[in-house]
Amino acid sequence: MAARTGGQRGFIPISINLTPVEKVKRQWDIYSEGAFGAGREPDRSQWRISRSIFV
């Protein structure tokens, strides 16, 4: 739901690196559906993936 709403509103998508690959792909699909539904073109170059860093 959050990914779809983000796509509809033009927010920059972000995923976490601990999420399994198949779920990350699904997040992008849902984000894209929301964007297209609102007449927006999703831009994969804006997608961010966070990662954990131990210092």
A tleap script that builds the chain and sets N, CA, C and O, in Angstrom:
source leaprc.protein.ff14SB
mol = sequence {
  NMET ALA ALA ARG THR GLY GLY GLN ARG GLY
  PHE ILE PRO ILE SER ILE ASN LEU THR PRO
  VAL GLU LYS VAL LYS ARG GLN TRP ASP ILE
  TYR SER GLU GLY ALA PHE GLY ALA GLY ARG
  GLU PRO ASP ARG SER GLN TRP ARG ILE SER
  ARG SER ILE PHE CVAL
}
set mol.1.N position { 0.820 -1.188 0.000 }
set mol.1.CA position { 0.000 0.000 0.000 }
set mol.1.C position { 0.868 1.258 0.000 }
set mol.1.O position { 0.582 2.195 -0.745 }
set mol.2.N position { 1.898 1.300 0.800 }
set mol.2.CA position { 2.762 2.480 0.856 }
set mol.2.C position { 3.474 2.693 -0.475 }
set mol.2.O position { 3.633 3.832 -0.916 }
set mol.3.N position { 3.903 1.612 -1.119 }
set mol.3.CA position { 4.588 1.735 -2.408 }
set mol.3.C position { 3.637 2.286 -3.463 }
set mol.3.O position { 4.032 3.125 -4.274 }
set mol.4.N position { 2.407 1.833 -3.463 }
set mol.4.CA position { 1.421 2.311 -4.440 }
set mol.4.C position { 1.137 3.798 -4.221 }
set mol.4.O position { 1.108 4.575 -5.175 }
set mol.5.N position { 0.930 4.186 -2.972 }
set mol.5.CA position { 0.669 5.591 -2.649 }
set mol.5.C position { 1.863 6.463 -3.021 }
set mol.5.O position { 1.692 7.562 -3.548 }
set mol.6.N position { 3.065 5.978 -2.751 }
set mol.6.CA position { 4.266 6.714 -3.123 }
set mol.6.C position { 4.350 6.943 -4.621 }
set mol.6.O position { 4.715 8.029 -5.072 }
set mol.7.N position { 4.012 5.922 -5.386 }
set mol.7.CA position { 4.002 6.058 -6.839 }
set mol.7.C position { 2.965 7.056 -7.314 }
set mol.7.O position { 3.217 7.840 -8.229 }
set mol.8.N position { 1.799 7.024 -6.688 }
set mol.8.CA position { 0.733 7.949 -7.062 }
set mol.8.C position { 1.125 9.398 -6.787 }
set mol.8.O position { 0.769 10.299 -7.547 }
set mol.9.N position { 1.851 9.614 -5.709 }
set mol.9.CA position { 2.189 10.979 -5.281 }
set mol.9.C position { 3.556 11.454 -5.770 }
set mol.9.O position { 3.943 12.594 -5.515 }
set mol.10.N position { 4.279 10.596 -6.462 }
set mol.10.CA position { 5.569 10.990 -7.015 }
set mol.10.C position { 6.713 10.981 -6.024 }
set mol.10.O position { 7.729 11.640 -6.245 }
set mol.11.N position { 6.561 10.235 -4.923 }
set mol.11.CA position { 7.633 10.140 -3.933 }
set mol.11.C position { 8.777 9.293 -4.479 }
set mol.11.O position { 8.572 8.470 -5.372 }
set mol.12.N position { 9.976 9.491 -3.949 }
set mol.12.CA position { 11.129 8.680 -4.331 }
set mol.12.C position { 11.039 7.355 -3.573 }
set mol.12.O position { 10.972 7.360 -2.344 }
set mol.13.N position { 11.036 6.212 -4.285 }
set mol.13.CA position { 10.930 4.919 -3.603 }
set mol.13.C position { 12.236 4.530 -2.911 }
set mol.13.O position { 13.326 4.855 -3.383 }
set mol.14.N position { 12.106 3.830 -1.787 }
set mol.14.CA position { 13.273 3.321 -1.065 }
set mol.14.C position { 12.949 1.923 -0.547 }
set mol.14.O position { 11.842 1.665 -0.074 }
set mol.15.N position { 13.919 1.035 -0.641 }
set mol.15.CA position { 13.795 -0.329 -0.119 }
set mol.15.C position { 14.997 -0.591 0.773 }
set mol.15.O position { 16.019 0.085 0.665 }
set mol.16.N position { 14.871 -1.567 1.647 }
set mol.16.CA position { 15.961 -1.923 2.551 }
set mol.16.C position { 16.671 -3.167 2.015 }
set mol.16.O position { 16.034 -4.030 1.413 }
set mol.17.N position { 17.961 -3.262 2.226 }
set mol.17.CA position { 18.744 -4.368 1.680 }
set mol.17.C position { 18.428 -5.714 2.331 }
set mol.17.O position { 18.835 -6.745 1.795 }
set mol.18.N position { 17.735 -5.749 3.442 }
set mol.18.CA position { 17.422 -7.008 4.124 }
set mol.18.C position { 16.188 -7.699 3.545 }
set mol.18.O position { 15.866 -8.823 3.929 }
set mol.19.N position { 15.506 -7.035 2.631 }
set mol.19.CA position { 14.307 -7.585 2.018 }
set mol.19.C position { 14.698 -8.582 0.929 }
set mol.19.O position { 15.585 -8.290 0.126 }
set mol.20.N position { 14.053 -9.759 0.884 }
set mol.20.CA position { 14.359 -10.730 -0.173 }
set mol.20.C position { 14.131 -10.126 -1.569 }
set mol.20.O position { 13.243 -9.295 -1.759 }
set mol.21.N position { 14.932 -10.550 -2.520 }
set mol.21.CA position { 14.916 -9.995 -3.879 }
set mol.21.C position { 13.526 -10.022 -4.501 }
set mol.21.O position { 13.113 -9.039 -5.115 }
set mol.22.N position { 12.796 -11.124 -4.356 }
set mol.22.CA position { 11.475 -11.214 -4.980 }
set mol.22.C position { 10.511 -10.181 -4.396 }
set mol.22.O position { 9.626 -9.698 -5.102 }
set mol.23.N position { 10.668 -9.840 -3.129 }
set mol.23.CA position { 9.806 -8.821 -2.524 }
set mol.23.C position { 10.195 -7.418 -2.981 }
set mol.23.O position { 9.331 -6.560 -3.161 }
set mol.24.N position { 11.489 -7.185 -3.166 }
set mol.24.CA position { 11.941 -5.887 -3.671 }
set mol.24.C position { 11.400 -5.673 -5.082 }
set mol.24.O position { 10.954 -4.576 -5.418 }
set mol.25.N position { 11.438 -6.720 -5.908 }
set mol.25.CA position { 10.887 -6.610 -7.257 }
set mol.25.C position { 9.401 -6.283 -7.194 }
set mol.25.O position { 8.911 -5.447 -7.954 }
set mol.26.N position { 8.692 -6.938 -6.293 }
set mol.26.CA position { 7.251 -6.681 -6.150 }
set mol.26.C position { 6.997 -5.247 -5.689 }
set mol.26.O position { 6.030 -4.622 -6.123 }
set mol.27.N position { 7.860 -4.718 -4.810 }
set mol.27.CA position { 7.714 -3.328 -4.367 }
set mol.27.C position { 7.783 -2.384 -5.566 }
set mol.27.O position { 6.994 -1.445 -5.676 }
set mol.28.N position { 8.741 -2.645 -6.465 }
set mol.28.CA position { 8.862 -1.786 -7.651 }
set mol.28.C position { 7.634 -1.915 -8.543 }
set mol.28.O position { 7.143 -0.919 -9.074 }
set mol.29.N position { 7.137 -3.140 -8.711 }
set mol.29.CA position { 5.945 -3.351 -9.536 }
set mol.29.C position { 4.756 -2.569 -8.982 }
set mol.29.O position { 4.027 -1.924 -9.735 }
set mol.30.N position { 4.564 -2.628 -7.667 }
set mol.30.CA position { 3.450 -1.922 -7.027 }
set mol.30.C position { 3.636 -0.410 -7.151 }
set mol.30.O position { 2.688 0.315 -7.449 }
set mol.31.N position { 4.861 0.059 -6.921 }
set mol.31.CA position { 5.159 1.487 -7.070 }
set mol.31.C position { 4.832 1.949 -8.492 }
set mol.31.O position { 4.208 2.993 -8.683 }
set mol.32.N position { 5.252 1.170 -9.480 }
set mol.32.CA position { 5.006 1.512 -10.884 }
set mol.32.C position { 3.517 1.546 -11.202 }
set mol.32.O position { 3.051 2.440 -11.908 }
set mol.33.N position { 2.773 0.580 -10.685 }
set mol.33.CA position { 1.323 0.553 -10.901 }
set mol.33.C position { 0.683 1.831 -10.375 }
set mol.33.O position { -0.166 2.430 -11.035 }
set mol.34.N position { 1.098 2.241 -9.184 }
set mol.34.CA position { 0.566 3.474 -8.602 }
set mol.34.C position { 0.919 4.690 -9.436 }
set mol.34.O position { 0.080 5.564 -9.655 }
set mol.35.N position { 2.159 4.748 -9.901 }
set mol.35.CA position { 2.602 5.885 -10.713 }
set mol.35.C position { 1.822 5.952 -12.022 }
set mol.35.O position { 1.307 7.010 -12.384 }
set mol.36.N position { 1.733 4.834 -12.731 }
set mol.36.CA position { 1.004 4.814 -14.000 }
set mol.36.C position { -0.467 5.161 -13.794 }
set mol.36.O position { -1.069 5.854 -14.613 }
set mol.37.N position { -1.045 4.670 -12.685 }
set mol.37.CA position { -2.447 4.959 -12.384 }
set mol.37.C position { -2.711 6.441 -12.169 }
set mol.37.O position { -3.823 6.917 -12.399 }
set mol.38.N position { -1.690 7.173 -11.729 }
set mol.38.CA position { -1.826 8.611 -11.486 }
set mol.38.C position { -1.298 9.438 -12.662 }
set mol.38.O position { -1.196 10.662 -12.574 }
set mol.39.N position { -0.962 8.755 -13.768 }
set mol.39.CA position { -0.468 9.465 -14.940 }
set mol.39.C position { 0.987 9.893 -14.835 }
set mol.39.O position { 1.419 10.818 -15.522 }
set mol.40.N position { 1.745 9.217 -13.970 }
set mol.40.CA position { 3.164 9.539 -13.797 }
set mol.40.C position { 4.014 8.440 -14.427 }
set mol.40.O position { 3.595 7.286 -14.506 }
set mol.41.N position { 5.196 8.806 -14.868 }
set mol.41.CA position { 6.150 7.841 -15.418 }
set mol.41.C position { 7.143 7.482 -14.310 }
set mol.41.O position { 7.913 8.345 -13.888 }
set mol.42.N position { 7.150 6.225 -13.824 }
set mol.42.CA position { 8.110 5.859 -12.779 }
set mol.42.C position { 9.534 5.868 -13.334 }
set mol.42.O position { 9.772 5.421 -14.456 }
set mol.43.N position { 10.464 6.371 -12.553 }
set mol.43.CA position { 11.858 6.489 -12.976 }
set mol.43.C position { 12.721 5.634 -12.054 }
set mol.43.O position { 12.959 5.994 -10.901 }
set mol.44.N position { 13.184 4.510 -12.568 }
set mol.44.CA position { 13.962 3.572 -11.758 }
set mol.44.C position { 15.262 4.187 -11.235 }
set mol.44.O position { 15.786 3.734 -10.218 }
set mol.45.N position { 15.783 5.198 -11.905 }
set mol.45.CA position { 17.023 5.827 -11.440 }
set mol.45.C position { 16.817 6.592 -10.130 }
set mol.45.O position { 17.788 6.924 -9.449 }
set mol.46.N position { 15.572 6.871 -9.778 }
set mol.46.CA position { 15.269 7.562 -8.521 }
set mol.46.C position { 15.132 6.597 -7.338 }
set mol.46.O position { 15.121 7.026 -6.185 }
set mol.47.N position { 15.028 5.300 -7.623 }
set mol.47.CA position { 14.817 4.284 -6.599 }
set mol.47.C position { 16.058 4.157 -5.733 }
set mol.47.O position { 17.172 4.100 -6.252 }
set mol.48.N position { 15.879 4.112 -4.433 }
set mol.48.CA position { 16.986 4.005 -3.489 }
set mol.48.C position { 16.901 2.685 -2.727 }
set mol.48.O position { 15.816 2.220 -2.380 }
set mol.49.N position { 18.065 2.094 -2.474 }
set mol.49.CA position { 18.169 0.889 -1.650 }
set mol.49.C position { 19.074 1.252 -0.479 }
set mol.49.O position { 20.221 1.654 -0.671 }
set mol.50.N position { 18.549 1.109 0.732 }
set mol.50.CA position { 19.372 1.414 1.905 }
set mol.50.C position { 20.168 0.179 2.293 }
set mol.50.O position { 19.826 -0.937 1.903 }
set mol.51.N position { 21.216 0.380 3.054 }
set mol.51.CA position { 21.989 -0.759 3.541 }
set mol.51.C position { 22.542 -0.438 4.914 }
set mol.51.O position { 22.733 0.723 5.277 }
set mol.52.N position { 22.790 -1.486 5.661 }
set mol.52.CA position { 23.339 -1.341 7.004 }
set mol.52.C position { 24.852 -1.202 6.917 }
set mol.52.O position { 25.506 -1.879 6.124 }
set mol.53.N position { 25.394 -0.325 7.733 }
set mol.53.CA position { 26.842 -0.134 7.788 }
set mol.53.C position { 27.268 -0.204 9.249 }
set mol.53.O position { 26.727 0.511 10.092 }
set mol.54.N position { 28.223 -1.053 9.544 }
set mol.54.CA position { 28.753 -1.177 10.899 }
set mol.54.C position { 30.048 -0.386 10.975 }
set mol.54.O position { 30.979 -0.623 10.205 }
set mol.55.N position { 30.099 0.543 11.897 }
set mol.55.CA position { 31.296 1.380 12.053 }
set mol.55.C position { 31.998 1.010 13.342 }
set mol.55.O position { 33.031 1.592 13.672 }
savepdb mol mol.pdb
quit
